[in-house]
Amino acid sequence: MVGRRRAALACGSLLGVVALTTAAYFTDFADITTHIDGSGNSFDIVVAGSIDPKWAPAPTEWAQATEEPFLVDLGTDGSLAPGTSRTVRVAVKNASPKLGADIQLVLRDPDPQGTATDPVTGGFVELFDQLEFEVFENDELLLHSDGAQDEAGRTVVWSRALPSTDVRVLDVKVTLPRDVDDRWQRAGTQLQFGFEAVGK
């Protein structure tokens, strides 16, 4: 796994407000498989993202996903009150000159804290298991899951390969349910959007 670059966000100060304590990041994992049958068949997956719902990736925004993870800030203060949502737009591009790629997206907590509690407040420190996730492509719902699901339940698998030079743009909605109570007031999480790819 590549190294993680983390950006801390401020915790919410009002009762019932929790915080996403780090920005989300995106990576394709290092265990990429590819089939080479001639020159020009290098395998290259790049990613980008934004909190702007109308965003479209510009040529200068693509980041090599096998290097330093690309960060997208979920908000200026990171607060997420019960019953509210944040949406980020994520894009993955097959920058290979010839090879198609089977792509899947895995939503992960890279640093799970389980049921750990704050020794001072007694509240939970981990928020990931309380969150709900919806992944859309062109307004089509691909995944509706939550942090309590196992990894298979938080994975999007496409039946069609991503052709050479093509792009997939996804809208990922993160919701903190209304019934999450004050035991999670100061909780936080990390959210990893991992693109796993196999060259074809």
Secondary structure, DSSP 8 states (H G I E B T S, - for coil): -------B-----STT-EE--B-EEEEE-S--B----STT----EEEEEES-TT----GGG-EETTSS-EEE---SS-EE-TTEEEEEEEEEEE--SS--EEEEEEEE-SS--TT-B-TTT--B-B-GGG-EEEEEETTEEEEEEETTS-GGGGEEE-SS-B-TT-EEEEEEEEEE-TT--GGGTT-B---EEEEEEEE-
